[in-house]
Amino acid sequence: MLRILAFIILLFSALFMPFWVFFVLSILGMILFSFFWEAVLLFLISDLLFGVKEIRFFHSVFVSLIISVLILILLEFLKKKLKFYPK
């Protein structure tokens, strides 16, 4: 139930709040929940709605999607290495 509520809050923040609020809440969700793919899905939707081609990233529109997948994988790897995080 808490995960569904977090997804709804993230959806609201992705659509109506500044990007940095959505980014911070997504990182918190990725830390609190294991394999929080809902945040990655919302980054995809955000890129589809608001994304523009970035010259620095080889004209890719999905920059925040790629970064969010990398952050999710990194955080899940770090969660397994931390002793105080439950497995």
N, C-alpha and C positions, 0 to 999 in steps of 0.2 A: 504494500500500500504506500509506503514511504517513497519507493522508487517511482511509482506512478505520479505521485505528487511532485517529486523532483523533476520529472519529465515535463509536466504541465507548466511548472514555474520556468523551466528552461525554454520551453516553446514561447511563452509569453515574453521572456527577456530577449529571445532571438528576433521576435517580430516588432516589439515596441520599445525596447531599451537600447542604449548605445552598445556598440560591439564589445567594449571592454567589460561591461557588466556581464554580458553573455559569456565572454571568455573566462572570467573569474569564476562564475557559477558553474561553468562546465568543468573546469579544473577541479573545483571542490567536489562535484559529483563523481568525477573519475577517481578521486582519492577515497571518497566515502563508500562507493559501491564497487563491487568487483565486476570488471568487464562492462563498463557503462557505455555500451554501444549506442544508446539513445542520444548521447551528446554528439557522437560522430555523425549520426543521421541528421541531427539538427544543424551541424556545420555544413553538411551537404546541401540541405535546404537553404541555408543562409547564403552559400555560394551561388546556388542557382537563382536566388532572388536578387541578391545585391552584389554579386561578384563581377569584377571587371578583369580583363586580361592584364596581367602583369608582365612588363617587358623583362624585369629582373629575373623572373621565374619561367623563362622560355614561353611566354604568352599563355600561361596556364591560368584558368579561371578558378581552379579548385585548390588554391593555396592553403586556405584555412582548413580544408578537409584533410589534406596531406599532413599538415602540421598536427592536427588533432589525432590522427591515427598514430603518428609517431609518438606523441605525448602519451596516448593510452597504452601503447606497447611498452614504453619506458616506465610508466608508473606501475603497470602490472608486474614488470620485472623487478622493480625496486620493492614492491610490496612483499614479494616472496623472499627477498633478502633481509628485510627488517625483522627483528626479533619481536617487537611489540605489536606488530600487525597480525591479527588472527588469520589463519590459513583457511 
